Amino acid sequence: MDNKKEVARLQRKVSKWLTWWVGEKYFVGSLYDDPEQYFTAYLTGSEEAILLGLRAQERHFWHLVHYENAVLNDGPDGLNDLALAVRYAEAYVRFEEAFANAGENGSVLQDDAVLYFSLAVLAGQKEVARRIGKALVRGLDTSLLDLRHTDRHRAGEIYRHFWFLMHLYEQANEDRFDIKNYSYPPDMSPYAEVLADWKTTDLAKVQDWVSAMADFHIQETRNTAHDEIDEFDKESVMLLPYEILCWLRLREWAGLANPETFDHPLMQQALAKLPTPVPLPTPETPLLDQVIAKFKQEYPGSFD
């Protein structure tokens, strides 16, 4: 595969998709206005809590897409949208965690879960990333992620990058889990080699590993078969190598240097740049704050 041509193709595809998406009036109503209305209705007592996670997820996605469009198409940095995407992503995880803990089947998809963690890391928000990571580790054993060995499914084998990012979280935060308890991919390439020495000071290794992970990212953007799951085949993540950027930011936090430029074409386009300056300030979300305050009374111990 010619990576340069493939990245150029993805840039055209994703740029066109973003332009269409942000100009589509339907999404203004369904992913921006509807969540606001639901939050207001919950506060007045005319709606139940059960869809709060979904509504927060919808607002997260709205802001994520607008961040990407700003970076790829419009030129502005879009950092406020990134900060808002992180804010609503954390709320989504914490709402669903509370439902899971209450036996109400709260859940988050694996790829979404580690995207949310990664975005918090990219935004430089260490405490938010830590809270999301801790919730995900706890969620391995509940309906939130539900990845313990079971006869019902082998869901933990699907996403290699999910476990890559979970391992990075546990190693960076000393919040350990035992993979023997969970279904797990039989092949962890290209991530296994990185995890074995993720704090290396050898920048040639970092360069090579970034290229290997970028190759895998591009490979997994292509829809290979109707019965297979490709790890990065959503337009919103095709050009956003969040798993690679997360690793690079965690290295920064550990006081380690990274290469100033990268050889792989995926890492030479706008969405492959670590946001600066960081940490991004926490955005004001007064309506969401009120919703969370009421929710914490309804679900004691949540958001702690």
URDAVEN-V696961 format. One line per field, one symbol per residue. ss: DSSP state (~ for helix, > for strand, _ for the rest). phi: phi as a letter, one per 30 degrees, with the letter a starting at -180 (. if undefined). burial: # if it has 24 or more other C-alpha atoms within 12 Angstrom, else .. A space follows every 50 residues. Layout:
ss: ???
phi: ???
burial: ???
//
This chain:
ss: __~~~~~~~~~~~~~~~~~~~~~_~~~~~~~~~~~~~~~~~~~~____~~ ~~~~~~~~~~~~~~~~~~~~~~~~____~~~~~~~~~~~~~~~~~~~~~~ ~________~~~~~~~~~~~~~___~~~~~~~~~~~~~~________>__ ____~~~__~~~~~~~~~~~~~~_____~~~>________~~~~~~____ __~~~~~~~~~~~~~~~~~_______________~~~~___~~~~~~~~~ ~~~___________~~~~_~~~_____________~~~~~~~~~~~~~__ ____
phi: .dddddddddddddddddddddcddeddddccdeedddedddddjcbdde cddedddddededdddddddddccjddiddddddedddddeedddddddd ddicidabdeddedddeddddedicdddddddeddddddecbdebhcdea ddabddddcddededdddedddchcdbcdddbdbddbcdcdeddddadce cddddeddddddddedededdcddadccccdbcdedbeccddddddeddd deddicdbedbbddeedccddccddbdbddddddbdddddddddddddbe jdid
burial: ..#..##..##.###.##..##........##.#######.##.....## #######################...######################## #....#####################.#####################.. ....##################....#....###...#.##..##..### .....##.##############.......##################### ##.....#...#.############...##.#.....#..##.##...#. .##.
//
